[in-house]
Amino acid sequence: MRIEITREIESFAADAESYLAERVERNVPATVLAQLRRGRFGAIEPLFACCHDESGQLRAVAMRTPPWPMLASGFDAATASPLIERWLAEDPLVPGISAQPPSARAIAAAWAGLTGGVTRCAMREAMHALSTPNDPTRPARGRLRAPVEQERDLLVQWEADFVVEAGAGVPGQARRAVAARMDSGAQRVWDDDGPVCALALSPAIAGTVRIGPVYTPPAHRCRGYASSAVAAACREALAHGAQRCVLFTDLANATSNKIYADVGFRAFAEWEDHRFEVA
């Protein structure tokens, strides 16, 4: 196996774009790469890795856009150690790995072995997909729409609340995340005499649009807003040419798993977030 490290976005894209697009399980790094190429992350300097076998076939990729954790696909115990050895020379402060369980666990174990640090699985998620949304069993009042500028600060607060409550995302990045979504037209709100729920749609990659994060503030919960917002967002994406929609749910959150199953999502894979703690 041969592992190459680069900071050149277009060089990595030329090597990895087709690999990332060929399986829906790779939608997260595929989406991040697309957003990097569109300049969404601004001055952030990303880092990429490609792992080729002896015949030159691409077998695994990794990437990171600081301050977010590493994303990876295709790594196992044999390839994770040389990846981390090369990676730490360029990015010694990598805070974690977010990937499907085999890659996440292999990379976490390799990082712990090389650094003497400790890793922990911070979240286990299910990946769900649908191609035809159902009508919610309890349709909510209101409608899905794009936010207006006057709602930016509210959405920033909701984003920060979501990061704390869900244990997902990176603290301190709420304003940047909301700005990127609003500037690209990816942000949506469910309006019932004002915003009551927020969600985002990723750009379509190989016919797949990812929905999320989805957040309803506590004061507006149990009224069906999230179900109706997600169903409407899926219809919008499918009407604009997407073949399927995907989203993530915390496996420990039975409520969200049931809500999205009712809309028509079906789990097809798992995902894990592992955090690295220096000894």
C-alpha positions in Angstrom: 0.0 0.0 0.0 1.1 3.5 -0.8 -0.2 6.6 1.2 0.2 10.1 -0.2 -0.5 13.2 1.9 -1.4 16.5 0.2 -2.9 19.9 0.9 -3.8 20.5 -2.7 -7.6 20.4 -3.1 -7.7 19.9 -6.8 -5.0 17.2 -6.8 -6.9 15.3 -4.2 -10.2 15.8 -6.0 -8.7 14.4 -9.3 -7.7 11.3 -7.4 -10.6 10.8 -5.0 -13.8 12.4 -6.4 -15.0 9.3 -8.3 -14.2 7.0 -5.3 -16.2 9.2 -2.9 -19.1 9.4 -5.3 -19.5 5.7 -6.0 -21.0 4.8 -2.6 -23.7 6.6 -0.6 -21.8 5.7 2.6 -19.1 8.1 1.5 -21.5 11.1 1.1 -20.0 13.1 4.0 -16.4 13.4 2.8 -17.8 13.7 -0.8 -19.9 16.7 0.4 -17.1 18.3 2.3 -14.8 18.0 -0.8 -17.4 19.7 -3.0 -17.8 22.5 -0.5 -14.0 23.0 -0.3 -13.9 23.3 -4.0 -16.6 26.0 -3.9 -14.7 27.9 -1.2 -17.2 27.4 1.6 -14.5 26.9 4.3 -12.7 30.2 3.5 -9.1 30.3 4.6 -9.1 26.9 6.3 -6.1 24.8 5.1 -7.3 21.2 4.6 -5.2 18.1 4.7 -5.9 15.0 2.5 -4.6 11.4 2.2 -5.0 8.8 -0.5 -4.1 5.1 0.0 -3.4 3.1 -3.2 -2.7 -0.6 -3.5 0.2 -2.1 -5.4 -1.7 -1.9 -8.7 -2.4 1.8 -8.2 -6.1 1.4 -7.3 -7.4 3.9 -4.8 -8.5 1.9 -1.7 -9.0 4.5 1.1 -9.1 8.3 1.6 -8.9 10.6 4.6 -9.4 14.4 4.9 -9.6 17.1 7.6 -10.8 20.7 7.6 -9.7 22.2 10.9 -11.1 22.5 13.5 -13.3 19.6 12.6 -12.2 16.0 13.1 -10.7 13.7 10.3 -13.1 12.0 7.9 -12.1 8.8 6.3 -13.3 5.8 4.3 -11.8 2.4 3.5 -9.0 2.1 6.2 -8.4 -1.0 8.2 -5.8 -2.1 10.8 -3.1 -2.6 8.2 -3.5 0.8 6.6 -4.5 2.9 9.5 -1.1 2.9 11.3 0.9 4.1 8.3 -1.8 6.7 7.7 -1.6 8.1 11.2 2.2 8.0 11.2 2.3 10.2 8.1 -0.7 12.3 9.2 0.7 13.3 12.6 3.8 14.8 10.9 1.5 17.3 9.2 -1.4 17.5 11.7 -0.3 16.6 15.2 -3.4 18.1 16.8 -6.0 16.1 15.0 -8.9 15.8 17.5 -10.7 12.7 16.4 -12.0 10.6 13.6 -15.5 10.5 12.1 -16.2 7.5 9.8 -18.0 4.2 9.4 -17.1 1.9 12.3 -14.3 -0.2 10.7 -12.3 2.9 9.6 -13.1 4.9 12.7 -12.0 2.1 15.1 -8.9 1.2 13.1 -7.7 4.9 12.9 -8.6 5.5 16.6 -6.6 2.4 17.6 -3.6 3.5 15.4 -3.6 7.0 16.9 -3.7 5.7 20.5 -0.9 3.2 19.7 1.4 5.9 18.2 0.7 8.7 20.6 0.0 6.9 23.9 -3.2 8.8 24.1 -6.8 7.7 24.9 -9.7 7.5 22.5 -13.4 7.3 23.2 -16.5 6.8 21.0 -18.4 10.0 21.5 -21.4 9.1 19.3 -22.8 6.2 17.3 -25.2 7.1 14.5 -27.4 5.4 11.9 -27.3 6.5 8.3 -30.8 6.5 6.7 -32.0 7.0 3.2 -35.2 7.5 1.3 -36.3 8.0 -2.3 -40.0 8.7 -1.7 -41.0 10.6 1.4 -44.2 9.8 3.3 -46.6 12.4 4.6 -46.0 12.9 8.3 -48.6 11.2 10.5 -49.2 14.6 12.2 -48.6 17.3 9.6 -47.5 20.5 11.3 -48.9 24.0 10.6 -46.6 26.2 8.6 -44.2 25.8 5.6 -40.6 25.3 4.7 -38.7 28.4 3.5 -35.3 30.0 3.2 -34.4 32.2 6.2 -34.1 36.0 5.9 -31.1 38.0 7.1 -32.9 39.2 10.2 -33.1 35.6 11.4 -29.3 34.9 11.1 -28.6 35.5 14.8 -31.5 33.3 15.9 -30.1 30.5 13.7 -26.6 31.0 15.1 -28.0 30.5 18.6 -29.9 27.4 17.5 -26.8 26.0 15.9 -24.8 26.5 19.1 -27.6 25.0 21.2 -27.7 22.0 18.8 -23.9 21.4 19.2 -24.2 21.4 23.0 -27.4 19.3 23.2 -26.5 16.7 20.5 -22.7 16.5 21.3 -22.1 16.9 17.5 -20.2 19.5 15.6 -17.5 21.8 16.9 -18.1 24.4 19.6 -17.5 28.0 18.6 -18.2 27.4 14.9 -22.0 28.2 14.9 -21.7 31.6 13.1 -19.4 30.2 10.4 -21.6 27.2 9.8 -24.8 29.3 9.5 -23.1 31.8 7.3 -21.9 29.1 4.9 -25.4 27.6 4.6 -27.1 30.9 4.2 -24.6 32.1 1.6 -24.9 28.9 -0.4 -28.7 28.7 -0.1 -28.6 25.5 1.9 -30.3 26.7 5.0 -34.1 26.3 5.6 -36.5 27.0 8.4 -40.0 25.8 9.2 -42.2 28.8 9.6 -45.3 28.8 11.8 -45.8 32.5 12.6 -42.0 32.7 12.6 -39.1 30.2 12.6 -39.8 27.1 14.8 -37.3 24.5 13.3 -34.2 24.7 11.2 -32.4 22.3 8.9 -29.9 22.3 6.1 -29.6 20.5 2.7 -26.1 19.5 1.4 -25.3 19.9 -2.3 -26.3 16.9 -4.4 -23.4 14.4 -4.9 -24.0 11.5 -7.2 -27.7 12.0 -6.9 -27.7 12.1 -3.1 -28.7 15.1 -0.9 -27.9 14.9 2.9 -30.4 16.5 5.2 -29.1 18.0 8.5 -28.5 19.1 11.0 -32.2 19.3 12.0 -32.9 21.3 15.2 -36.2 22.2 16.9 -35.8 24.4 20.1 -37.4 22.8 23.2 -40.2 25.4 23.3 -41.4 24.2 19.9 -41.1 20.4 20.2 -43.8 17.7 20.1 -45.7 19.6 17.4 -44.5 17.7 14.3 -42.3 20.5 13.0 -39.2 18.4 12.4 -41.1 15.7 10.6 -42.9 18.1 8.3 -39.7 20.1 7.7 -37.7 17.0 6.7 -40.4 15.7 4.5 -40.7 19.0 2.7 -36.9 19.3 2.3 -36.8 15.8 0.8 -39.5 16.7 -1.7 -37.7 19.9 -2.6 -34.4 18.0 -3.2 -36.1 15.2 -5.2 -38.0 17.7 -7.3 -34.6 19.4 -8.2 -33.2 16.1 -9.5 -31.8 14.2 -6.5 -32.4 10.5 -6.5 -32.3 10.0 -2.8 -32.0 11.8 0.5 -29.9 10.7 3.5 -29.6 11.8 7.1 -28.0 10.8 10.3 -29.6 10.0 13.7 -28.1 9.3 17.1 -28.6 5.6 17.8 -29.3 6.5 21.4 -32.1 8.8 20.5 -35.2 6.6 20.0 -37.4 9.6 19.3 -35.5 10.9 16.3 -35.1 7.4 14.8 -38.9 6.9 15.0 -39.7 10.4 13.6 -37.6 9.9 10.5 -38.7 6.3 10.0 -42.3 7.6 9.8 -41.3 10.0 7.0 -39.8 7.0 5.1 -36.2 6.9 6.0 -34.6 3.4 6.4 -31.3 2.7 8.1 -28.6 1.2 5.8 -25.3 1.8 7.6 -23.7 3.1 10.8 -21.2 5.9 11.6 -19.0 6.6 14.6 -17.4 9.7 16.1 -14.2 9.0 18.1 -12.5 11.7 20.1 -8.7 11.7 20.8 -7.4 12.7 24.2 -3.7 13.3 24.6 -2.2 11.5 27.6 
